[in-house]
Amino acid sequence: MAALEIVLVPALSDNYVYLLHDAGSGATAVVDPAEAEPVEAALAARGWTLSQIVNTHHHHDHIDGNEALKAKYGVPIVGPRSETARIPGMDVTVVDGDTVDIIGHQATVYETPGHTTGHISFHIPDSAALFCGDTLFALGCGRMFEGTPTQFWTSLVTLRALPAETRIYCGHEYTQSNARFALSVDGGNPKLKARAAEIDRKRAAGQPTVPSTLADELDTNPFLRADDPAMAAAVGLSGADPVAVFAEIRKRKDTF
């Protein structure tokens, strides 16, 4: 089976919504529709119709397009079972370890709490794609609104174990500001310096910085390296538990 065609659809001020299209069947799914209008326009521009809606978590900037899209196209919504009370109209609910069909492609579900307690991520191996909402960002991670540092760190450890070539489709275009923060705690990292310069070039040209690859994140994302002694030392916590190091990095980012 051919890999999915994945289209980035900008929404709101800095969200990314994703269209997933299977050329063989003609089916199209949407991941985290922040609003309906840009999705409808992107579908119409390509002559596609919608087959499925997929949600990672309940925040309004990831689900506000659900109702209108479901009404217009008559399609099912797939999302986290633990968020049933917070995502109206779900037809298929999933939990950690489930395999779910996304327009004919098998996706593995990972529960990745931290940003919210019910957050999930979808990995589609045949397309080397991870849809991780606001858990993992290019050069960052989401704010810890509901979860604990232990939960969030465990989620990131789970995701970083995926194949290095996995492409990271996250929920927002935050990469340039994430890079500035990353340099503040890991300024001696030559790979990070080079990546930050490339990010600046892309943003100056109006280009997206998403997707990144997991390989890039493993080299340059400080939130994935809380168990690296050099990162612990950089935040003054040499020898500390990785959860404490992660919590300190997240706290610094919150006030950066």
Stockholm file with secondary structure:
# STOCKHOLM 1.0

chainA/1-256         MAALEIVLVPALSDNYVYLLHDAGSGATAVVDPAEAEPVEAALAARGWTLSQIVNTHHHHDHIDGNEALKAKYGVPIVGPRSETARIPGMDVTVVDGDTVDIIGHQATVYETPGHTTGHISFHIPDSAALFCGDTLFALGCGRMFEGTPTQFWTSLVTLRALPAETRIYCGHEYTQSNARFALSVDGGNPKLKARAAEIDRKRAAGQPTVPSTLADELDTNPFLRADDPAMAAAVGLSGADPVAVFAEIRKRKDTF
#=GR chainA/1-256 SS CCCCEEEEEEETTTEEEEEEECTTTCCEEEESCSCHHHHHHHHHHHTCCCCEEECSCCCHHHHTTHHHHHHHHCCCEEEEGGGTTTSTTCSEEECTTCEEEETTEEEEEEECCSSSTTCEEEEEGGGTEEEEETTEETTEECCCSSSCHHHHHHHHHHHHTSCTTCEEEESBCCHHHHHHHHHHHHTTCHHHHHHHHHHHHHHHTTCCCCCEEHHHHHHHCGGGCTTCHHHHHHTTCTTCCHHHHHHHHHHHHHTC
#=GC SS_cons         CCCCEEEEEEETTTEEEEEEECTTTCCEEEESCSCHHHHHHHHHHHTCCCCEEECSCCCHHHHTTHHHHHHHHCCCEEEEGGGTTTSTTCSEEECTTCEEEETTEEEEEEECCSSSTTCEEEEEGGGTEEEEETTEETTEECCCSSSCHHHHHHHHHHHHTSCTTCEEEESBCCHHHHHHHHHHHHTTCHHHHHHHHHHHHHHHTTCCCCCEEHHHHHHHCGGGCTTCHHHHHHTTCTTCCHHHHHHHHHHHHHTC
//
